[in-house]
């Protein structure tokens, strides 16, 4: 699996530049793969088997609309034939400030091969309630900060759009446009082929480009700065306060 730190870091950085300088579109590939880059290196998360926060005896089987083919392998790659429709963002006061701090520590201290799945497992061991809010499935009726795109949890994305919907100053229309843009760029400009360069994304989001979108027109400068990374998304969608506090 491809390391996702490039996608997450560059997407967050470009989103911040867009808010500050009014760029026409989000200008980096977003997260398409479920690997997480370590900030500093170190040990892997606790391997203790976590509670299963997804399954219940009455839970229906999850049918994924997005095939496991994943992102493209060239830069750029062809545009996706379909994009999974945006689902409303869930919001529950499930995570404490200590839970979010724990998640941040796991990222800092994990190795470059750590995954969103391993972060989910580590958090589920600490707080099943927080993990159930923070990590959701594509087929769930509402999405949390992280959405897994297959049952094996080897693919997924950070739900920046959901954060943008529920944070102060956000809207569902903006979230839908941002989601379509993010998911298209996941495929057209895969970090595995494009690296950290934003040139592919700039070309793809130009008028007539493979991922031309209405993000700028729909969102303006309304995308909340709280939503620049996974931790902000957890605070907004799973913390105690709607303003992104926990």
ZIGI-V118505 format. One record per residue. N is the residue number from 0. RES is the residue in three letters. SS is DSSP state (h for helix, s for strand, l for the rest). Layout:
BEGIN
n | res | ss
N | RES | SS
N | RES | SS
END
This chain:
BEGIN
n | res | ss
0 | UNK | l
1 | UNK | l
2 | UNK | l
3 | UNK | l
4 | UNK | h
5 | UNK | h
6 | UNK | h
7 | UNK | h
8 | UNK | h
9 | UNK | h
10 | UNK | h
11 | UNK | h
12 | UNK | h
13 | UNK | h
14 | UNK | h
15 | UNK | h
16 | UNK | h
17 | UNK | h
18 | UNK | h
19 | UNK | h
20 | UNK | h
21 | UNK | l
22 | UNK | l
23 | UNK | l
24 | UNK | l
25 | UNK | l
26 | UNK | l
27 | UNK | l
28 | UNK | l
29 | UNK | l
30 | UNK | l
31 | UNK | l
32 | UNK | l
33 | UNK | l
34 | UNK | s
35 | UNK | l
36 | UNK | l
37 | UNK | l
38 | UNK | l
39 | UNK | l
40 | UNK | l
41 | UNK | l
42 | UNK | l
43 | UNK | l
44 | UNK | l
45 | UNK | l
46 | UNK | l
47 | UNK | l
48 | UNK | l
49 | UNK | l
50 | UNK | l
51 | UNK | l
52 | UNK | l
53 | UNK | l
54 | UNK | l
55 | UNK | l
56 | UNK | l
57 | UNK | l
58 | UNK | l
59 | UNK | l
60 | UNK | l
61 | UNK | l
62 | UNK | l
63 | UNK | l
64 | UNK | l
65 | UNK | l
66 | UNK | l
67 | UNK | l
68 | UNK | l
69 | UNK | l
70 | UNK | l
71 | UNK | l
72 | UNK | l
73 | UNK | l
74 | UNK | l
75 | UNK | l
76 | UNK | l
77 | UNK | l
78 | UNK | l
79 | UNK | l
80 | UNK | l
81 | UNK | l
82 | UNK | l
83 | UNK | l
84 | UNK | l
85 | UNK | l
86 | UNK | l
87 | UNK | l
88 | UNK | s
89 | UNK | l
90 | UNK | l
91 | UNK | l
92 | UNK | l
93 | UNK | l
94 | UNK | l
95 | UNK | l
96 | UNK | h
97 | UNK | h
98 | UNK | h
99 | UNK | h
100 | UNK | h
101 | UNK | h
102 | UNK | h
103 | UNK | h
104 | UNK | h
105 | UNK | h
106 | UNK | h
107 | UNK | h
108 | UNK | h
109 | UNK | l
110 | UNK | l
111 | UNK | l
112 | UNK | l
113 | UNK | l
114 | UNK | s
115 | UNK | h
116 | UNK | h
117 | UNK | h
118 | UNK | h
119 | UNK | h
120 | UNK | h
121 | UNK | h
122 | UNK | h
123 | UNK | h
124 | UNK | h
125 | UNK | h
126 | UNK | l
127 | UNK | h
128 | UNK | h
129 | UNK | h
130 | UNK | h
131 | UNK | h
132 | UNK | h
133 | UNK | h
134 | UNK | s
135 | UNK | s
136 | UNK | s
137 | UNK | l
138 | UNK | l
139 | UNK | l
140 | UNK | l
141 | UNK | l
142 | UNK | s
143 | UNK | l
144 | UNK | l
145 | UNK | s
146 | UNK | s
147 | UNK | s
148 | UNK | l
149 | UNK | l
150 | UNK | l
151 | UNK | l
152 | UNK | l
153 | UNK | l
154 | UNK | l
155 | UNK | s
156 | UNK | s
157 | UNK | s
158 | UNK | l
159 | UNK | h
160 | UNK | h
161 | UNK | h
162 | UNK | h
163 | UNK | h
164 | UNK | h
165 | UNK | h
166 | UNK | l
167 | UNK | l
168 | UNK | l
169 | UNK | l
170 | UNK | l
171 | UNK | h
172 | UNK | h
173 | UNK | h
174 | UNK | h
175 | UNK | h
176 | UNK | h
177 | UNK | h
178 | UNK | h
179 | UNK | h
180 | UNK | h
181 | UNK | h
182 | UNK | h
183 | UNK | h
184 | UNK | h
185 | UNK | h
186 | UNK | h
187 | UNK | h
188 | UNK | l
189 | UNK | l
190 | UNK | h
191 | UNK | h
192 | UNK | h
193 | UNK | h
194 | UNK | l
195 | UNK | l
196 | UNK | l
197 | UNK | l
198 | UNK | h
199 | UNK | h
200 | UNK | h
201 | UNK | h
202 | UNK | h
203 | UNK | h
204 | UNK | l
205 | UNK | l
206 | UNK | l
207 | UNK | l
208 | UNK | l
209 | UNK | l
210 | UNK | l
211 | UNK | l
212 | UNK | l
213 | UNK | l
214 | UNK | h
215 | UNK | h
216 | UNK | h
217 | UNK | h
218 | UNK | h
219 | UNK | l
220 | UNK | l
221 | UNK | l
222 | UNK | l
223 | UNK | l
224 | UNK | h
225 | UNK | h
226 | UNK | h
227 | UNK | l
228 | UNK | l
229 | UNK | h
230 | UNK | h
231 | UNK | h
232 | UNK | h
233 | UNK | h
234 | UNK | h
235 | UNK | h
236 | UNK | h
237 | UNK | h
238 | UNK | l
239 | UNK | l
240 | UNK | l
241 | UNK | l
242 | UNK | l
243 | UNK | l
244 | UNK | l
245 | UNK | l
END
